[in-house]
């Protein structure tokens, strides 16, 4: 697959700058990472992680290092002015920027409901399942970001959106029965939104075009066609025309194998009656 370089968010990029500054100040002072660690309250490995931008420099340590290295408060000032943490994972930011401006998008999901169709409690349940676990602050930030993304379905000129969802996702109990009941009601309401088409891939099919996993297709306002897929630890934003065409054909087959709109709303109504 052709992939695009994944952009760093502003917070992470600023952490790298502060780390590089610390390394410069340390070298100028004639200290190794081990020597600096021995003179402070942290280990050598922590100094290395901060300098590489992998670990945040805490305010109290920044002040300690400024005093030790004679930097005139440069590190503490940098930490104080760090941009806020972003609402989306670094590896998803480029796709979300395209999604925000898309004129059409299509997505197939077989594990969880698409983010654009999730309720707040359901979204929180998905992030609560993340490993390593997110902090409470980061979880709420990610939930807010996911809900903000849904504005694309409610614009004055809404996006043309098609979703195919495995029946297994609807019969799961992510977040508990109450969360799922509210989520099914919300999904049923979304099926009536202008420009939105929801289809369920039912149990029992003898063939299935989506066995390789979830993916999203989108079209930008300048008619650029892109595809997107996620893995456990990253993502692919695909612009190669042949690859996008292959996934478009696969999505067309999935639409034929899934329940139609009327059958889908009937299934949602039955599931709601069972709750």
C-alpha positions in Angstrom: 0.0 0.0 0.0 1.1 3.5 -0.7 1.1 5.4 2.6 1.6 9.0 3.6 4.0 10.2 6.3 2.1 10.4 9.5 2.1 14.0 10.9 3.1 14.9 14.4 0.6 16.9 16.4 1.7 20.2 17.8 2.1 18.9 21.4 4.4 16.1 20.4 6.4 18.3 18.0 6.9 20.9 20.8 8.0 18.1 23.2 10.7 17.1 20.6 11.9 20.8 20.5 12.2 21.0 24.3 14.0 17.7 24.3 16.5 18.9 21.7 17.0 22.1 23.7 17.7 20.1 26.8 20.3 17.9 24.9 22.0 21.1 23.6 22.2 22.7 27.1 23.5 19.4 28.6 26.2 19.1 26.0 27.2 22.7 26.3 27.6 22.1 30.1 29.9 19.2 29.3 27.6 16.6 30.9 26.6 13.1 29.7 23.0 11.9 30.2 24.2 9.8 33.1 26.0 12.6 34.7 23.0 14.9 34.4 20.8 12.2 35.9 23.1 11.8 38.8 22.9 15.5 39.6 19.0 15.5 39.5 16.1 13.6 40.9 15.6 11.4 37.8 17.4 8.4 36.1 19.6 8.5 33.0 16.8 6.7 31.1 14.4 9.5 31.9 16.8 12.2 30.6 17.2 10.2 27.4 13.5 9.8 26.9 12.9 13.5 27.4 15.7 14.5 25.0 14.1 12.1 22.3 10.7 13.7 22.8 9.2 10.5 24.0 8.5 11.7 27.6 7.2 15.0 28.7 9.4 17.3 30.7 7.6 18.0 34.0 7.5 21.6 35.3 9.3 20.8 38.5 12.1 19.0 36.7 12.3 21.8 34.1 12.9 24.3 36.9 15.5 22.0 38.5 17.4 21.6 35.1 17.2 25.4 34.4 19.0 26.1 37.7 21.5 23.3 37.3 22.4 24.1 33.6 22.1 27.9 34.0 19.6 28.3 31.2 17.8 31.3 32.6 14.4 29.6 32.8 14.3 28.6 29.1 13.1 25.0 29.7 10.5 26.0 32.3 9.1 28.6 29.9 9.0 26.1 27.0 7.1 23.6 29.2 4.7 26.3 30.4 3.8 27.2 26.8 3.4 23.7 25.4 0.4 23.4 23.0 -2.5 21.4 24.5 -2.6 17.7 23.9 -4.5 16.8 20.7 -7.9 15.2 20.6 -6.9 12.5 18.1 -4.1 10.0 17.9 -1.1 11.3 15.9 -1.5 8.6 13.3 -5.2 9.5 12.6 -4.9 13.3 12.3 -4.4 13.5 8.6 -7.4 11.3 7.8 -9.6 13.3 10.2 -8.6 16.5 8.4 -9.8 15.0 5.1 -12.9 13.6 6.7 -13.9 17.0 8.0 -14.0 18.4 4.5 -15.2 15.3 2.6 -18.1 15.4 0.2 -18.7 11.7 0.4 -17.5 8.8 2.6 -18.1 5.1 2.9 -17.0 2.8 5.7 -17.1 -0.9 6.6 -16.8 -1.9 10.3 -16.8 -5.4 11.9 -15.5 -4.7 15.4 -17.1 -1.5 16.7 -19.6 1.0 15.4 -18.1 3.8 13.1 -16.9 6.8 15.2 -19.3 9.1 13.3 -22.3 7.1 14.6 -21.3 6.5 18.2 -23.0 8.0 21.3 -20.9 9.5 24.0 -21.2 6.6 26.4 -20.4 4.1 23.7 -17.4 6.2 22.6 -16.2 6.3 26.2 -16.5 2.5 26.4 -14.3 2.0 23.3 -11.6 4.2 24.8 -11.9 2.5 28.1 -11.0 -0.7 26.3 -7.7 0.7 25.1 -4.5 -0.9 26.2 -2.2 0.6 27.5 -5.0 2.4 29.4 -5.6 6.1 28.7 -5.6 8.6 31.5 -9.0 10.0 32.5 -8.0 13.4 31.0 -6.9 11.9 27.7 -10.0 9.6 27.5 -12.3 12.6 27.9 -10.3 14.5 25.3 -10.6 11.7 22.8 -14.4 11.3 23.5 -14.9 15.0 22.8 -12.9 14.8 19.6 -14.9 11.8 18.4 -18.2 13.7 19.0 -16.9 16.8 17.3 -16.2 14.7 14.2 -19.9 13.9 13.9 -20.6 17.5 12.8 -19.8 16.3 9.3 -23.2 14.5 9.3 -25.0 17.7 10.3 -23.5 20.4 8.0 -25.8 22.7 6.0 -24.7 20.6 3.0 -24.2 17.2 4.7 -21.7 14.7 3.6 -23.0 11.7 1.5 -22.3 8.9 3.9 -22.6 5.1 3.6 -21.9 2.7 6.4 -21.9 -1.1 6.4 -21.7 -2.6 9.9 -21.4 -6.3 10.9 -24.4 -7.6 12.8 -22.0 -8.9 15.4 -21.3 -5.3 16.4 -25.0 -4.7 17.1 -25.4 -7.8 19.2 -22.3 -7.1 21.3 -22.7 -5.4 24.7 -19.8 -3.0 24.7 -20.3 -0.7 27.7 -23.2 -2.7 29.1 -26.8 -3.2 28.1 -27.9 0.3 28.9 -25.1 1.9 26.8 -26.0 -0.5 23.9 -29.7 0.2 24.1 -29.0 4.0 23.8 -26.6 3.3 21.0 -29.1 1.3 19.0 -31.7 4.0 19.3 -29.1 6.5 18.1 -28.1 4.3 15.2 -31.8 4.0 14.2 -32.1 7.8 14.3 -29.0 8.2 12.2 -30.5 6.0 9.5 -33.0 8.8 8.9 -30.5 11.6 8.5 -30.3 13.3 5.1 -27.5 11.7 3.0 -26.8 8.8 5.4 -27.2 5.2 4.4 -26.7 2.4 6.9 -26.6 -1.3 6.0 -26.1 -4.3 8.2 -24.0 -7.3 7.1 -26.0 -10.2 8.5 -24.9 -13.4 10.0 -25.1 -16.5 7.7 -23.6 -15.2 4.5 -21.9 -17.9 2.4 -19.5 -15.2 1.0 -18.1 -12.1 2.4 -16.0 -9.3 0.7 -14.8 -7.8 4.0 -12.8 -10.6 5.6 -9.6 -8.5 5.4 -11.0 -6.0 7.9 -12.5 -2.5 8.2 -11.7 0.4 5.9 -13.0 3.8 4.9 -13.3 5.5 1.4 -13.7 9.2 1.0 -13.9 11.9 -1.7 -12.7 15.4 -1.2 -14.2 18.6 -2.6 -11.7 18.6 -5.4 -12.6 15.0 -6.2 -9.5 13.4 -4.8 -10.3 9.8 -3.8 -8.6 8.3 -0.7 -8.8 5.2 1.4 -8.0 4.7 5.0 -7.4 1.7 7.3 -6.2 1.2 10.8 -4.1 -1.4 12.6 -3.5 -2.0 16.3 -0.7 0.6 16.3 -1.1 2.9 13.3 -2.9 3.6 10.1 -2.6 3.8 6.3 -3.9 6.8 4.3 -3.9 5.5 0.7 -3.9 7.7 -2.4 -2.7 5.2 -4.9 -5.4 5.1 -7.6 -5.2 1.3 -8.1 -5.4 0.5 -4.4 -8.3 2.9 -3.9 -10.1 1.4 -6.9 -9.7 -2.1 -5.5 -11.2 -1.1 -2.2 -14.0 0.7 -4.0 -14.9 -2.5 -5.8 -14.8 -4.4 -2.5 -17.1 -1.9 -0.9 -19.5 -2.3 -3.8 -19.6 -6.0 -3.3 -20.2 -5.5 0.4 -23.2 -3.3 -0.3 -24.7 -6.1 -2.4 -24.1 -8.7 0.3 -25.5 -6.5 3.1 -29.1 -6.0 4.0 -30.7 -3.1 2.1 -31.9 0.1 3.9 -35.4 -1.2 4.6 -34.2 -4.6 5.9 -31.6 -2.8 8.1 -34.1 -0.5 9.8 -36.3 -3.6 10.3 -33.5 -5.4 12.0 -32.7 -2.3 14.2 -36.3 -2.1 15.2 -36.4 -5.8 16.2 -33.2 -5.4 18.2 -34.6 -2.4 20.0 -37.7 -4.5 20.8 -35.5 -7.1 22.3 -33.8 -4.7 24.7 
